[in-house]
């Protein structure tokens, strides 16, 4: 029995004035997939993630998430989605614990306090839970933003360069958490410029170039060397 389709994008295009960010992107993601989205700067990766997060609308084309129309039923969809982007969406003048408590109330989590404590421990910030976020380094803020993104146990997790600013230990923790999310049935789509990292973590790789989806295939860590050459050709 095949896994249910979580993301279905058909003919998705996005323009900003005369500039085309996405052009006729067709994409389907199923429950429990962990997919790497690769591409050079300006390829349209962030734009695609924002559209899938219902934070932006395509200029043309359709997006269905969990079988619902993303344009007309966004309010029903959003509780099942989480986006980790270049912006942390954290409040500098609240502590780490207060930030997570705020988001737990937003998502009406019954186990909010316990869930926040669990995630602070997992991302290595339990010893700083009472400190203001403005005192955190960039890497620590990224770890807290990850805890925020996972807090409500989303069914679709969208990650835009999630490893940025993380030290090796924190990066390993992130990878472990993403694998756990996938095993629980969460669909994970992440962007990265690190080909080796993307191929070692994901089971499927997509490549965006000049706003078009130019590659979609299964992947493995063993294929890194072969894929590097193909990637250069695809994005040339």
C-alpha positions, 0 to 999 in steps of 0.5 A: 500500500502506497503512502498518502500524498502530502504535497501535490504541486502542479504547474507552479510558477511565481513571478516578481515583476519581470523576474520569474522565480519558479516556472511550471514546477510539478512536485509530489511528496508522500508521507514519510519521505525525507527529500533534499532540495538542491540548487544554486543561489537564486534557483527558487528554493526558498520561494518554493518552500514559502509557497508550500508553507502557505506563506506565499501564493503562486502566480499560477498553478495549484498546490494541494497539501494533505488533499486540501487546496492551499489557496482556499484552505490555508487556515486548516492546513497550517497547524500541520506544517512547520517552516524553519527559515533564515528567520528564526521567528524567535522573540529576543526579549523572551527566554528560550523557555518563554519562546517555546511556551508562547508557541505551545499556547499558539498551537494549543498543546496540552503537553506544551511544557513537557514538550518544550523541556524535551526539545530543549534537552534534545537541542542542548539548550536546557542549561540556557532555558532561562536566558534571553534569546538576545544573549544567544549566539547564531548557532544557539538561536538556530537550535532553538528555532529548530525546537520551535519548528518541531514543537507541535509535531508537524506532519510536513516539515520544511527546512531552508538551510537548517544546518547553517550556523550549527557546530558538528555536534548540533548538526548531528543532533539535527540529522538524528531528529530529522530521521526520527521525524521521518520514521514517525511519518512526517514528510521532510523537505530541506534545502542545502548547498552541501551535496554530501550532507543532502545525499547522505540524509535524504532518500530522494533528491530534487534539483532546481535551476533557474526556477525549474525542477530539472532533476528528481531521483532516489539518492544515496550516500554512495552516489555522492561522487557520481552526482556531483558531476551531474549536479554541475551539468544540471545547474550550469 
